[in-house]
Amino acid sequence: MKQFTNGLIVGVLGTVAAGVGALLTFKKSVVDPIEDEEQKFEDNRKKAMRKSRAAHHG
């Protein structure tokens, strides 16, 4: 019975570790690039607004 319990614990921990690894990999490969792209668009929009105001200011 002790071997079964140890095997079950190791199996559950392995499954949890694999799930966490999959989530982190998904975040790194899918979510972060989208957020970086959105940040670039936001920065470009801010630059364009400053440039537009400076061009029409005086």
Residue frames as a rotation matrix with the C-alpha (Angstrom) as fourth column:
MET 1
0.565 0.825 0.000 0.00
0.825 -0.565 0.000 0.00
0.000 0.000 -1.000 0.00
LYS 2
0.331 -0.519 -0.788 2.90
0.243 -0.761 0.602 2.37
-0.912 -0.391 -0.126 0.70
GLN 3
-0.722 -0.622 0.303 4.21
0.422 -0.049 0.905 2.02
-0.549 0.781 0.298 -2.87
PHE 4
-0.115 0.773 0.624 0.77
0.963 -0.068 0.262 2.80
0.245 0.631 -0.736 -4.27
THR 5
0.732 0.390 -0.558 0.51
0.579 -0.788 0.209 5.96
-0.358 -0.476 -0.803 -2.15
ASN 6
-0.102 -0.861 -0.497 3.99
0.142 -0.508 0.850 7.11
-0.984 0.016 0.175 -3.15
GLY 7
-0.730 -0.149 0.667 3.23
0.645 0.171 0.745 6.44
-0.225 0.974 -0.028 -6.81
LEU 8
0.292 0.921 0.257 -0.05
0.944 -0.321 0.077 8.32
0.154 0.220 -0.963 -6.59
ILE 9
0.612 -0.123 -0.781 1.62
0.324 -0.862 0.390 11.33
-0.721 -0.492 -0.488 -4.98
VAL 10
-0.496 -0.863 -0.100 4.41
0.178 -0.213 0.961 11.36
-0.850 0.458 0.259 -7.56
GLY 11
-0.513 0.377 0.771 1.87
0.858 0.215 0.466 11.01
0.010 0.901 -0.434 -10.37
VAL 12
0.612 0.779 -0.137 -0.28
0.787 -0.616 0.011 13.87
-0.076 -0.115 -0.990 -9.11
LEU 13
0.345 -0.566 -0.749 2.74
0.110 -0.768 0.631 16.13
-0.932 -0.300 -0.203 -8.63
GLY 14
-0.688 -0.617 0.381 4.00
0.401 0.114 0.909 15.26
-0.604 0.779 0.169 -12.11
THR 15
-0.115 0.749 0.652 0.63
0.981 -0.019 0.195 16.04
0.158 0.662 -0.733 -13.64
VAL 16
0.764 0.367 -0.531 0.39
0.509 -0.848 0.147 19.36
-0.397 -0.382 -0.835 -11.82
ALA 17
-0.078 -0.886 -0.458 3.94
0.076 -0.463 0.883 20.28
-0.994 0.034 0.104 -12.88
ALA 18
-0.685 -0.125 0.718 3.16
0.686 0.222 0.693 19.41
-0.246 0.967 -0.066 -16.51
GLY 19
0.338 0.903 0.264 0.01
0.935 -0.354 0.015 21.56
0.107 0.242 -0.964 -16.39
VAL 20
0.645 -0.181 -0.743 1.85
0.226 -0.883 0.411 24.53
-0.730 -0.433 -0.529 -14.93
GLY 21
-0.471 -0.881 0.031 4.58
0.221 -0.084 0.972 24.15
-0.854 0.465 0.234 -17.53
ALA 22
-0.396 0.407 0.823 2.01
0.918 0.147 0.368 24.08
0.029 0.901 -0.432 -20.33
LEU 23
0.691 0.702 -0.174 0.31
0.714 -0.700 0.012 27.22
-0.114 -0.132 -0.985 -19.03
LEU 24
0.324 -0.656 -0.682 3.59
0.053 -0.707 0.705 29.11
-0.944 -0.265 -0.195 -18.72
THR 25
-0.670 -0.563 0.483 4.62
0.467 0.185 0.864 28.04
-0.576 0.805 0.139 -22.21
PHE 26
0.047 0.791 0.610 1.26
0.991 -0.116 0.073 29.17
0.129 0.601 -0.789 -23.62
LYS 27
0.776 0.238 -0.584 1.59
0.414 -0.891 0.186 32.55
-0.476 -0.386 -0.790 -21.90
LYS 28
-0.098 -0.926 -0.365 5.13
0.049 -0.371 0.927 33.04
-0.994 0.073 0.082 -23.21
SER 29
-0.798 -0.334 0.502 4.34
0.440 0.246 0.864 32.04
-0.412 0.910 -0.049 -26.79
VAL 30
-0.244 0.798 0.551 0.82
0.876 -0.061 0.478 33.47
0.415 0.600 -0.684 -27.25
VAL 31
0.658 0.651 -0.378 -0.16
0.753 -0.572 0.325 36.04
-0.005 -0.499 -0.867 -24.65
ASP 32
0.143 -0.681 -0.718 3.09
0.454 -0.599 0.659 38.00
-0.879 -0.420 0.224 -24.24
PRO 33
-0.781 -0.449 0.434 3.58
0.584 -0.279 0.762 38.69
-0.221 0.849 0.480 -27.99
ILE 34
0.043 0.871 0.490 0.00
0.828 -0.305 0.470 39.99
0.559 0.386 -0.734 -28.24
GLU 35
0.722 0.203 -0.662 0.54
0.619 -0.617 0.486 42.28
-0.310 -0.761 -0.571 -25.26
ASP 36
-0.299 -0.906 -0.299 3.85
0.510 -0.417 0.753 43.51
-0.807 0.072 0.586 -26.71
GLU 37
-0.641 0.123 0.757 2.15
0.730 -0.208 0.651 44.30
0.237 0.970 0.044 -30.03
GLU 38
0.485 0.873 0.047 -0.65
0.780 -0.456 0.429 46.19
0.396 -0.172 -0.902 -28.28
GLN 39
0.445 -0.407 -0.797 1.94
0.548 -0.581 0.602 48.19
-0.708 -0.705 -0.035 -26.33
LYS 40
-0.669 -0.704 0.237 3.75
0.593 -0.314 0.742 49.11
-0.448 0.637 0.628 -29.57
PHE 41
-0.217 0.685 0.696 0.46
0.787 -0.299 0.539 50.31
0.577 0.665 -0.474 -31.10
GLU 42
0.725 0.499 -0.475 -0.26
0.689 -0.535 0.489 52.36
-0.010 -0.682 -0.732 -27.99
ASP 43
-0.011 -0.821 -0.571 3.23
0.522 -0.492 0.697 53.94
-0.853 -0.290 0.434 -28.05
ASN 44
-0.754 -0.250 0.607 2.89
0.656 -0.258 0.709 54.77
-0.021 0.933 0.358 -31.75
ARG 45
0.229 0.918 0.325 -0.51
0.819 -0.362 0.445 56.33
0.526 0.165 -0.834 -31.15
LYS 46
0.643 -0.048 -0.765 0.92
0.590 -0.606 0.533 58.51
-0.489 -0.794 -0.362 -28.38
LYS 47
-0.458 -0.882 -0.114 3.84
0.525 -0.371 0.766 59.59
-0.718 0.291 0.632 -30.59
ALA 48
-0.525 0.330 0.785 1.46
0.772 -0.203 0.602 60.43
0.358 0.922 -0.148 -33.42
MET 49
0.601 0.787 -0.142 -0.71
0.762 -0.511 0.397 62.53
0.240 -0.347 -0.907 -31.12
ARG 50
0.318 -0.570 -0.758 2.31
0.471 -0.599 0.648 64.47
-0.823 -0.563 0.078 -29.82
LYS 51
-0.708 -0.615 0.347 3.60
0.572 -0.211 0.792 64.99
-0.414 0.760 0.502 -33.35
SER 52
-0.142 0.754 0.642 0.19
0.862 -0.225 0.454 66.15
0.487 0.618 -0.618 -34.54
ARG 53
0.752 0.427 -0.503 -0.18
0.643 -0.644 0.414 68.63
-0.147 -0.634 -0.759 -31.71
ALA 54
-0.041 -0.858 -0.512 3.34
0.421 -0.479 0.770 69.97
-0.906 -0.184 0.381 -32.25
ALA 55
-0.696 -0.214 0.685 2.72
0.714 -0.112 0.691 70.40
-0.070 0.970 0.231 -35.99
HIS 56
0.052 0.825 0.562 -0.50
0.701 -0.431 0.568 72.36
0.711 0.365 -0.601 -35.42
HIS 57
0.349 0.072 -0.934 0.67
0.889 -0.341 0.306 74.29
-0.297 -0.937 -0.183 -32.41
GLY 58
0.573 -0.174 -0.801 2.70
0.003 -0.977 0.214 76.94
-0.819 -0.125 -0.559 -33.98
